[in-house]
């Protein structure tokens, strides 16, 4: 997985998320939800990176499942930030779409791996 699309996409999502967090803190003065968002969005890629060192297929699936949960959580915080009017619909769509792409790739990898067990 060293040169995989999921590593690339999850890293891009993390970079986008960090920059979005900086915007939320500096411009919107939002500190609580933005911190939760930052933790989850950066955790997606961190857990994907750990997959490389999985000790078994079960461990591989487990680590990717954690990444999937973190991606779901990222999307939750984005939805909450939008509904509480901290972010615009356009800001929401941009990052939400990236998160959704990563989530679909992770789910696909998990499903395929389970089929091959």
KANOR-V996814 format. One record per backbone hydrogen bond with DSSP energy under -1.0 kcal/mol. CO is the residue of the C=O (numbers start at 1). NH is the residue of the N-H. E is the energy in kcal/mol with one decimal. If there is no record, write none. Layout:
co-><CO | CO>
nh-><NH | NH>
e-><E | E>
This chain:
co-><1 | 4 | 5 | 6 | 7 | 8 | 9 | 10 | 11 | 12 | 13 | 14 | 15 | 16 | 17 | 18 | 19 | 20 | 21 | 22 | 23 | 23 | 24 | 32 | 33 | 34 | 35 | 36 | 37 | 38 | 39 | 40 | 42 | 43 | 44 | 45 | 46 | 50 | 51 | 56 | 57 | 58 | 59 | 60 | 61 | 62 | 63 | 64 | 65 | 66 | 67 | 68 | 69 | 70 | 71 | 72 | 73 | 74 | 75 | 76 | 77 | 78 | 79 | 80 | 81 | 81 | 82 | 88 | 89 | 90 | 91 | 92 | 93 | 94 | 95 | 96 | 97 | 98 | 99 | 100 | 101 | 102 | 103 | 104 | 105 | 106 | 107 | 108 | 109 | 110 | 111 | 112 | 114>
nh-><4 | 8 | 9 | 10 | 11 | 12 | 13 | 14 | 15 | 16 | 17 | 18 | 19 | 20 | 21 | 22 | 23 | 24 | 25 | 26 | 27 | 28 | 30 | 36 | 37 | 38 | 39 | 40 | 41 | 42 | 43 | 44 | 46 | 47 | 48 | 49 | 50 | 53 | 54 | 60 | 61 | 62 | 63 | 64 | 65 | 66 | 67 | 68 | 69 | 70 | 71 | 72 | 73 | 74 | 75 | 76 | 77 | 78 | 79 | 80 | 81 | 82 | 83 | 84 | 86 | 87 | 85 | 92 | 93 | 94 | 95 | 96 | 97 | 98 | 99 | 100 | 101 | 102 | 103 | 104 | 105 | 106 | 107 | 108 | 109 | 110 | 111 | 112 | 113 | 114 | 115 | 116 | 117>
e-><-1.7 | -1.9 | -3.1 | -2.4 | -1.9 | -2.4 | -2.2 | -1.9 | -2.5 | -2.5 | -2.7 | -2.7 | -2.2 | -2.3 | -2.5 | -2.2 | -1.7 | -2.5 | -2.4 | -2.6 | -2.6 | -1.2 | -2.1 | -1.7 | -2.6 | -2.5 | -2.3 | -2.2 | -3.0 | -1.9 | -1.3 | -1.3 | -1.6 | -2.5 | -1.8 | -2.4 | -1.3 | -1.5 | -2.1 | -2.5 | -2.6 | -2.5 | -2.7 | -2.1 | -2.3 | -1.8 | -1.8 | -2.3 | -2.2 | -2.3 | -2.1 | -2.4 | -2.4 | -2.3 | -2.0 | -1.8 | -2.4 | -2.0 | -2.2 | -2.6 | -2.6 | -2.1 | -2.7 | -1.7 | -2.6 | -1.3 | -1.6 | -2.4 | -2.8 | -2.1 | -1.6 | -2.9 | -2.4 | -1.3 | -2.5 | -2.5 | -2.1 | -2.1 | -2.7 | -2.4 | -2.0 | -2.6 | -2.6 | -2.2 | -2.4 | -2.5 | -2.6 | -2.5 | -2.5 | -2.5 | -2.1 | -1.5 | -1.2>
